[in-house]
Amino acid sequence: MRIGHSQADAQGDGRGRDRGSLVVAFVVYAAIVIWITWPLASQITTHLAVPQPRLLFDTLFTTWSLAWTSHTLSSAPSNLLNANTYYPAEHALLYGPTAFGALPNFAPAFLLTGNPALAINLTLLGGIALTAWTLHFVVVRWTASHLGGLAAASTFLATPWVWHWVPTVPFYAVLQYLPLIVLFAAKPRHSIGTALALVTLVTVQCLVDPLNLSAAILTTLGLTALYRLSRRDTRSAGLHAIAILGVSAIVMLPVYYGYLSVAASNPDLKHQTLWAFAAPYNPLLANYVHWIGDLMYIKTQLSWRLLRPAGPTNIPIAAWLAILLGALSVGTTLWRGGFVQARRGWTHAAYWAAMGMLLSMQPVIVAFDHTIWLPHILFSVVPSVRVVWHRLGVIGLIGLSLLAGIALSECAARIGVGGRWRRLCGLARLSLAAALVGAMFAQRFHDAPPYPTLEAAALRGGSSVVHELRQSRGPLLELPLDERDSKKALPHAAAMYRSIFHWRPLLNGYSSYWPAGFAERMDVAERLPEPDALEDLRGETGLAAILVNTRWCRPNRCAAWLGLAQRGGRDDLRLVLRDRDVLLFAVSAGTDSEMPD
């Protein structure tokens, strides 16, 4: 009995120490994230991360999208899809990524504080830290090595893509479910509990990006299921995997049905986007393999999507070195007939890494002068997909990070485990891990400047303009628009971000695509304050108010708006409020037939 109790106590102490180590690991990763992005943490309620200022519109769009979803789900769920942009178009939320899977990270902070900057920063920083932690957790489950977990998390945190591109689309920081999906999918059999867990993880992670990330995850899991179905000894496991994917697809079906409905109602949707130009194929970076002469061939673009400094699969050189050394160690062990404890981890991590790199290369199959490979058929129908196709490489980043962690644990295991040299061996393993992790961060963040941030471009929630907008109702138009193209993203995205503080219907809008009629309405809006343009917009949309920021207006338009403001407006356009550079006009049925002098 004493021995039994002692063993149970020892196991309990072991589990307690392991849980404590995992808590410490999360604190460490959170501290690393704060360090890398400093001074963002000190400005977390007022500023946004802007490593690429030219893409600020995507950050603003993501914040608005998550804020709208959080707001409507807590107040009027039936109105979820009818977002306040692109008015009077219906289902405006479905013209871009919905990012429902990021809501658990964003919604609590936003609903408690009403501060979108705080909520999106917590989504970004918390998502990255949690992803690093789940990578650590999975490697520990496979190898029982916290040093391996540290290497996996550090590979992810030292990859430039995480800091260069993810902050522009912050919902992509929410990848913490993906390492767990790899862990559960590696199991050949599932209990009811683990099957439900995997369904939940797959569904939530796919809903972070229902198009790109979802396609990569479902394709990879689907091929796993088909492979298991093809073998007699794993056929039942393959059937379980198919069932899990089927349930996940059914749960996500309403989202895809909504996207298809929007596409069906916009026959010319592929031209209703800023991204129709699509990055050209670069033949200088292509490899060709010919079949049947010149009648059929495959070409794949070994491009910046794999090799560019900010690509998701461009992990640190030290991580590649660790993977190589670990693979050599495993190969030697297997050749000698030895046992590899994390063999399943090696197989599945390598599989996810390979799938991520393969999918992001944009392979093309051409037969008899016709493109027959799905990605490029998709590009011709949905051109904006090509611009973000590199996102499919995200699963490759997770696989490579797991490989680096498993590899370090394998190399560390080669260093003795006990005897008189126990302490020295332990010190050697720590030194190896420290050298690897230090090399990763030294390569990426040597003499790095303070992380770029920008004060959130919003009318403050307590300002007189916002107070007035909250007191009245009806559609609102924000001006000025981009002088070169009335559909350009930043002015519309900024208007969407500001609408978080009042939720008035907006004629403005930015997303992956725009609804029919939007471009024409914006062309009319560019002619304001001409009375006929105002009457056209009021008649079509019921326009009730116009907000003009004269600081950004072209000189001729600025003079026209300021002249109206000095006169208090006109019959159809009455000045309601002026707050420094911001003019707020109320629109009504007027009698003016020409602009004032």
C-alpha positions in Angstrom: 0.0 0.0 0.0 2.8 2.4 0.8 4.4 1.7 -2.5 1.1 2.3 -4.3 0.6 5.5 -2.5 4.1 6.6 -3.2 3.7 5.9 -6.9 0.4 7.8 -7.1 1.9 10.7 -5.2 4.9 10.8 -7.5 2.7 10.7 -10.6 0.6 13.5 -9.1 3.7 15.6 -8.3 4.9 15.0 -11.9 1.6 16.2 -13.4 1.7 19.2 -11.1 5.2 20.1 -12.1 4.3 19.6 -15.8 1.3 21.9 -15.5 3.5 24.4 -13.7 6.0 24.3 -16.5 3.4 24.9 -19.1 2.1 27.9 -17.1 5.7 29.3 -17.0 6.1 28.6 -20.7 3.0 30.7 -21.5 4.2 33.6 -19.4 7.6 33.4 -21.1 6.0 33.5 -24.6 3.7 36.3 -23.6 6.8 38.3 -22.4 8.6 37.6 -25.7 5.6 38.8 -27.7 5.5 42.0 -25.6 9.2 42.5 -26.1 9.2 42.0 -29.8 6.2 44.4 -30.3 7.3 47.0 -27.8 6.0 49.8 -27.4 2.6 48.4 -28.5 1.8 47.0 -25.0 2.2 50.4 -23.5 -0.1 51.9 -26.1 -2.5 49.0 -26.2 -5.7 51.0 -25.8 -4.9 53.8 -28.3 -2.6 52.5 -31.1 -2.5 49.8 -33.7 0.4 47.7 -35.0 1.4 48.9 -38.5 4.5 47.1 -39.7 3.2 47.8 -43.3 1.5 51.3 -43.2 0.4 50.9 -46.8 -1.8 48.0 -45.7 -3.4 49.8 -42.7 -6.8 49.4 -44.4 -6.7 45.6 -43.8 -6.1 46.2 -40.1 -9.0 48.6 -39.9 -11.2 46.3 -41.8 -10.4 43.3 -39.6 -11.1 45.4 -36.4 -14.4 46.7 -37.8 -15.5 43.2 -38.9 -14.9 41.6 -35.5 -16.4 44.6 -33.7 -19.6 44.4 -35.9 -19.9 40.6 -35.3 -19.4 41.0 -31.6 -21.8 43.9 -31.4 -24.6 42.3 -33.4 -24.3 38.8 -31.8 -24.7 40.4 -28.4 -27.6 42.7 -29.4 -29.4 41.7 -32.6 -28.1 38.3 -33.9 -30.7 38.3 -36.8 -28.9 41.4 -38.2 -25.5 39.8 -38.3 -25.0 39.5 -42.1 -26.5 42.9 -42.8 -23.4 44.9 -41.8 -23.6 48.7 -41.8 -21.3 49.1 -44.8 -22.1 49.3 -48.6 -25.5 50.6 -47.7 -28.1 49.8 -49.1 -26.6 46.5 -50.2 -27.8 43.4 -48.3 -25.5 40.9 -46.6 -22.6 43.3 -46.7 -20.6 41.2 -44.2 -20.1 38.4 -46.7 -18.2 40.5 -49.2 -15.0 39.8 -47.2 -13.6 37.4 -44.6 -15.9 37.1 -41.6 -13.2 35.7 -39.3 -15.8 34.2 -36.9 -13.1 31.9 -35.5 -11.3 34.9 -34.0 -14.2 36.0 -31.9 -13.2 34.2 -28.8 -10.0 36.3 -28.8 -11.7 39.6 -29.7 -15.2 39.7 -28.3 -14.7 39.6 -24.5 -12.4 42.6 -24.5 -14.5 44.6 -26.9 -17.9 43.9 -25.2 -16.4 44.7 -21.8 -14.7 47.9 -22.8 -16.1 49.1 -26.1 -12.5 49.8 -27.2 -11.7 48.3 -30.6 -8.0 49.1 -30.4 -7.6 47.2 -27.1 -9.6 44.3 -28.4 -7.7 43.9 -31.7 -4.3 44.3 -29.9 -5.2 41.6 -27.4 -6.3 39.4 -30.4 -3.0 39.9 -32.1 -0.7 39.6 -29.1 -2.7 36.9 -27.3 -3.2 34.9 -30.5 0.5 34.8 -31.2 1.4 33.9 -27.6 -1.2 31.2 -27.5 0.0 29.7 -30.8 3.5 29.6 -29.5 2.2 27.9 -26.3 0.2 25.2 -28.1 3.2 24.4 -30.3 5.1 23.9 -27.0 2.4 21.8 -25.6 2.1 19.5 -28.6 5.9 18.9 -28.7 5.9 18.1 -25.0 3.1 15.6 -25.5 5.1 13.9 -28.3 8.6 14.1 -26.7 8.2 14.9 -23.0 10.8 17.6 -23.7 10.2 21.2 -22.7 13.4 22.1 -24.5 11.8 20.8 -27.7 8.7 22.8 -26.9 10.8 25.9 -26.5 12.4 25.3 -29.9 9.1 24.8 -31.6 7.6 28.0 -30.1 10.8 30.0 -30.8 10.8 28.9 -34.5 7.3 30.3 -34.8 8.1 33.5 -32.9 11.3 34.1 -34.8 9.7 33.8 -38.3 9.4 37.3 -39.8 6.0 36.6 -41.4 4.4 36.5 -37.9 5.5 40.1 -37.3 5.6 41.5 -40.8 2.3 40.3 -42.2 0.1 38.9 -39.5 -0.5 42.4 -37.8 -2.0 43.7 -41.1 -4.7 40.9 -40.9 -4.8 40.4 -37.2 -7.3 37.5 -37.2 -4.4 35.4 -38.6 -2.8 35.6 -35.2 -5.5 33.2 -34.1 -3.7 30.0 -35.0 -3.6 28.4 -31.6 -6.0 25.6 -32.6 -3.8 24.4 -35.5 -1.1 22.6 -33.5 -3.8 20.8 -31.5 -5.5 19.8 -34.8 -2.1 18.2 -35.9 -1.9 16.5 -32.5 -5.4 15.0 -32.6 -5.3 14.2 -36.4 -2.1 12.1 -35.8 -4.1 9.7 -33.6 -5.3 6.8 -35.8 -8.4 6.2 -33.6 -10.6 8.6 -31.7 -13.0 8.2 -28.7 -16.2 10.2 -28.8 -14.6 12.9 -26.7 -11.5 13.3 -28.9 -13.6 13.2 -32.0 -15.8 16.0 -30.7 -12.7 17.9 -29.7 -11.2 17.6 -33.2 -14.5 18.7 -34.8 -14.6 21.7 -32.6 -10.9 22.6 -33.3 -11.2 22.1 -37.0 -14.4 24.2 -37.2 -13.2 27.1 -35.2 -9.8 27.2 -36.9 -11.3 27.0 -40.4 -13.8 29.8 -39.5 -10.8 32.1 -38.8 -10.5 32.3 -42.6 -13.2 30.2 -44.4 -11.5 30.4 -47.8 -7.7 30.1 -47.6 -6.9 28.6 -44.2 -9.9 26.4 -44.4 -8.9 25.1 -47.8 -5.4 24.2 -46.6 -6.6 22.5 -43.4 -9.5 20.5 -45.0 -7.3 19.4 -48.0 -4.6 18.1 -45.6 -7.0 16.3 -43.3 -8.9 14.9 -46.3 -5.8 13.4 -47.9 -4.9 11.9 -44.5 -8.4 10.3 -44.4 -8.0 9.0 -47.9 -4.6 7.5 -47.2 -6.0 5.7 -44.1 -9.0 4.4 -46.2 -6.6 3.0 -48.7 -5.0 0.7 -46.2 -6.9 -2.3 -44.7 -5.4 -2.0 -41.2 -6.3 1.8 -40.9 -9.6 1.7 -42.8 -11.8 2.2 -39.8 -9.6 5.2 -38.8 -10.1 6.6 -42.2 -13.8 6.3 -41.9 -13.6 8.1 -38.5 -11.6 10.9 -40.1 -14.1 11.3 -43.0 -17.0 11.4 -40.4 -15.1 14.1 -38.5 -14.6 16.2 -41.6 -18.2 15.7 -42.7 -19.5 17.0 -39.3 -17.1 20.0 -39.5 -18.3 20.8 -43.0 -21.9 20.6 -42.0 -21.3 23.0 -39.2 -19.6 25.5 -41.5 -22.1 25.0 -44.3 -24.2 28.2 -43.5 -21.1 30.4 -43.9 -20.3 28.9 -47.3 -23.9 29.0 -48.4 -23.9 32.7 -47.5 -20.8 33.3 -49.7 -22.3 31.4 -52.6 -25.5 33.4 -52.3 -23.6 36.6 -52.5 -21.7 35.4 -55.5 -24.9 34.3 -57.2 -26.5 37.7 -56.7 -23.4 39.4 -58.3 -22.8 37.8 -61.7 -19.9 40.1 -62.3 -18.3 39.7 -58.9 -14.8 38.9 -60.1 -14.5 42.4 -61.5 -15.9 44.0 -58.4 -12.7 44.1 -56.5 -9.5 46.2 -56.1 -7.4 43.1 -56.6 -8.6 42.0 -60.1 -5.1 42.9 -61.4 -3.7 39.7 -59.7 0.1 39.3 -59.4 1.5 38.1 -62.8 3.0 34.6 -63.1 6.8 35.0 -63.1 8.3 32.5 -65.6 11.9 33.2 -64.4 11.0 31.5 -61.1 9.3 28.5 -62.6 10.3 24.9 -63.1 8.8 22.9 -65.9 8.3 19.2 -66.2 6.9 18.1 -69.6 4.7 15.1 -70.2 3.7 13.9 -73.7 5.9 16.4 -75.4 4.4 19.9 -75.3 0.8 18.7 -75.1 0.7 18.3 -71.3 3.0 19.7 -68.6 3.2 20.8 -65.0 4.8 24.1 -64.0 5.1 25.3 -60.4 6.1 28.7 -59.2 9.0 28.3 -56.7 8.5 32.0 -55.9 8.6 34.5 -53.1 5.7 32.6 -51.6 8.3 30.1 -50.3 11.5 32.1 -50.4 10.7 35.7 -49.7 11.8 37.1 -46.4 8.3 37.6 -45.1 6.9 34.2 -46.3 5.2 32.0 -43.8 7.6 29.1 -44.5 10.7 31.2 -44.3 11.7 30.0 -40.8 15.1 30.9 -39.2 18.3 29.1 -40.6 19.0 27.7 -37.1 15.6 25.9 -37.2 16.4 24.4 -40.6 19.7 23.2 -39.2 18.0 21.6 -36.1 15.6 19.8 -38.4 18.4 18.5 -40.6 20.4 17.3 -37.6 17.4 15.7 -36.0 16.4 14.0 -39.2 19.9 12.6 -39.5 19.7 11.3 -36.0 16.4 9.6 -36.6 17.6 8.2 -39.8 20.6 6.7 -38.1 18.4 5.2 -35.3 16.0 3.6 -37.7 18.8 2.3 -39.9 20.2 0.5 -36.9 16.8 -0.9 -36.0 16.4 1.4 -33.0 13.1 2.9 -31.6 12.1 6.5 -32.2 9.8 7.7 -29.5 8.3 10.6 -31.4 8.0 8.8 -34.7 4.4 9.7 -35.2 5.2 13.3 -34.4 8.0 13.3 -37.0 5.7 11.9 -39.7 2.7 14.2 -39.1 4.7 17.4 -38.6 6.7 16.7 -41.8 3.4 16.0 -43.6 1.8 19.3 -42.6 5.0 21.1 -43.4 5.2 19.5 -46.9 1.5 20.2 -47.6 1.9 23.9 -46.6 4.8 24.4 -48.9 3.3 22.5 -51.8 -0.1 24.3 -51.6 1.6 27.8 -51.5 3.6 27.1 -54.6 0.6 27.5 -56.9 1.2 24.4 -59.1 -0.4 24.5 -62.6 -1.3 21.6 -64.8 -1.9 22.5 -68.5 -3.2 20.0 -71.0 -3.8 20.8 -74.7 -3.5 24.5 -74.0 -6.2 24.4 -71.2 -5.5 25.0 -67.6 -7.0 22.1 -65.6 -5.4 22.5 -62.1 -8.0 23.9 -59.6 -6.0 26.8 -58.1 -5.6 28.5 -61.4 -9.2 27.8 -62.5 -10.1 29.5 -59.2 -7.8 32.5 -60.0 -9.7 33.1 -63.2 -13.0 33.1 -61.3 -12.0 34.8 -58.1 -8.9 36.8 -58.9 -8.3 38.2 -55.4 -7.4 34.7 -54.2 -4.1 34.9 -56.0 -3.0 37.9 -54.0 -3.4 36.0 -50.7 -2.6 32.5 -51.9 0.5 32.5 -49.7 -1.8 32.1 -46.7 -2.0 28.4 -47.5 1.6 28.2 -46.4 0.5 28.9 -42.8 0.0 25.1 -42.1 3.6 24.7 -43.4 4.8 27.1 -40.8 3.1 25.1 -38.0 4.5 21.9 -39.4 8.0 23.2 -39.6 7.8 24.7 -36.1 6.8 21.3 -34.7 9.6 19.6 -36.7 12.2 22.0 -35.2 10.9 21.2 -31.7 10.9 17.5 -32.2 14.4 17.7 -33.8 15.9 19.6 -30.9 14.4 17.0 -28.5 16.0 14.2 -30.6 19.4 15.9 -30.6 19.1 16.6 -26.8 18.3 12.9 -26.2 21.6 12.0 -27.9 23.3 13.8 -25.0 23.6 11.4 -22.0 20.7 10.9 -19.6 22.2 10.0 -16.3 25.1 8.5 -14.4 28.0 10.5 -12.9 27.8 13.0 -15.8 24.1 13.7 -15.3 24.5 17.4 -14.4 27.0 18.0 -17.1 24.7 16.4 -19.7 21.8 18.5 -18.5 23.9 21.6 -18.8 24.9 20.5 -22.3 21.3 20.1 -23.3 20.4 23.5 -21.9 23.4 25.1 -23.8 22.2 23.4 -27.0 18.7 24.8 -26.7 20.0 28.2 -25.7 22.3 28.4 -28.7 19.5 27.4 -31.1 16.9 29.8 -29.7 19.5 32.6 -29.4 20.5 32.1 -33.0 16.9 32.2 -34.2 16.2 35.5 -32.4 19.6 37.0 -33.2 19.0 36.4 -36.9 15.6 38.1 -37.0 15.8 40.8 -34.4 19.4 42.0 -34.2 19.4 45.8 -33.7 15.6 45.9 -34.4 14.0 49.3 -34.1 10.9 49.9 -31.9 7.9 48.1 -33.4 6.0 50.5 -35.7 2.6 51.6 -34.2 0.1 54.2 -35.2 -2.6 56.0 -33.2 -5.9 54.5 -34.1 -7.6 56.7 -36.7 -11.0 57.2 -35.1 -13.2 59.9 -33.8 -13.1 59.5 -30.1 -16.1 57.8 -28.5 -16.8 60.9 -26.4 -16.4 63.5 -29.1 -19.2 65.9 -30.0 -19.3 64.5 -33.6 -19.8 61.0 -32.4 -22.4 62.1 -29.8 -24.3 63.8 -32.6 -24.1 60.8 -34.9 -25.4 58.6 -32.1 -28.4 61.0 -31.5 -29.6 60.9 -35.1 -30.3 58.1 -37.6 -30.1 57.3 -41.3 -27.3 56.5 -43.7 -24.0 58.3 -43.5 -21.4 59.1 -46.1 -17.8 59.9 -45.1 -15.7 62.1 -47.4 -13.2 62.7 -48.9 -12.6 59.6 -51.0 -9.3 58.8 -52.7 -8.8 61.4 -55.4 -7.4 58.9 -57.9 -10.0 56.2 -57.3 -13.2 56.6 -55.3 -13.1 52.9 -54.5 -9.6 52.9 -53.0 -9.4 51.1 -49.6 -8.0 53.4 -46.9 -10.7 56.1 -46.8 -13.5 53.5 -46.7 -11.7 51.3 -44.1 -11.1 54.4 -41.9 -14.8 55.3 -42.1 -15.7 51.7 -41.2 -13.4 51.8 -38.2 -15.0 55.1 -37.0 -18.4 53.7 -37.5 -17.7 51.3 -34.5 -18.4 54.3 -32.3 -21.9 55.0 -33.7 -23.0 52.1 -36.0 -24.8 54.3 -38.5 -25.4 52.7 -41.9 -22.5 53.7 -44.2 -22.5 54.2 -47.9 -18.7 53.6 -47.6 -17.3 50.2 -47.7 -14.1 48.1 -48.2 -13.6 44.3 -48.3 -12.4 41.7 -50.7 -15.2 42.6 -53.1 -17.9 45.2 -53.4 -21.6 44.7 -54.2 -23.2 45.8 -57.5 -23.9 49.5 -57.6 -21.3 50.5 -55.1 -18.7 51.8 -57.6 -21.4 53.9 -59.4 -22.5 55.4 -56.0 -19.0 56.3 -55.2 -18.5 58.0 -58.6 -21.6 60.1 -57.8 -20.2 60.9 -54.3 -17.0 62.3 -55.9 -19.1 65.1 -57.4 -20.5 66.3 -54.1 -21.5 68.8 -52.9 -23.1 69.4 -56.3 -26.9 69.5 -55.7 -27.7 66.9 -58.5 -25.2 64.4 -57.1 -26.7 64.9 -53.6 -30.2 64.4 -54.9 -29.2 61.2 -56.8 -27.6 59.7 -53.6 -30.5 60.8 -51.4 -33.0 59.3 -53.8 -31.2 56.0 -54.2 -30.0 55.4 -50.6 -32.0 57.7 -48.3 -28.7 59.5 -47.4 -29.2 61.4 -44.2 -25.8 62.8 -43.3 -22.4 63.6 -44.7 -19.2 63.8 -42.6 -16.4 65.7 -44.3 -12.8 65.8 -43.0 -11.5 68.9 -44.7 -7.9 68.1 -43.7 -7.8 65.5 -46.4 -9.9 67.1 -49.1 -8.5 68.3 -52.4 -8.2 72.1 -52.5 -11.2 72.7 -54.9 -13.5 70.3 -52.9 -12.3 71.7 -49.6 -13.1 75.2 -50.7 -16.6 74.1 -51.7 -17.3 72.4 -48.4 -15.8 75.2 -46.3 -17.9 77.7 -48.2 -21.0 75.8 -47.4 -20.0 75.6 -43.8 -19.5 79.4 -43.5 -23.0 79.9 -44.9 -24.5 77.3 -42.5 -25.2 75.0 -45.5 -28.1 75.3 -47.9 -31.7 74.0 -48.1 -30.7 70.4 -48.9 -27.4 70.3 -47.0 -27.5 71.9 -43.5 -24.4 72.2 -41.3 -25.1 70.5 -38.0 -21.7 70.6 -36.3 -18.2 71.7 -36.9 -15.3 70.3 -34.8 -12.0 71.6 -36.1 -11.4 69.9 -39.5 -14.6 67.8 -39.3 -17.9 69.1 -40.8 -21.1 67.2 -40.3 -24.0 68.0 -42.6 -27.6 66.8 -42.5 -29.2 66.0 -45.8 -32.8 66.8 -46.6 -35.1 67.4 -49.6 -34.0 70.9 -50.7 -34.8 73.5 -53.3 -31.3 74.7 -54.3 -30.7 74.0 -58.0 -27.1 75.2 -58.1 -24.1 75.4 -55.8 -23.6 78.7 -53.9 -20.7 80.9 -54.9 
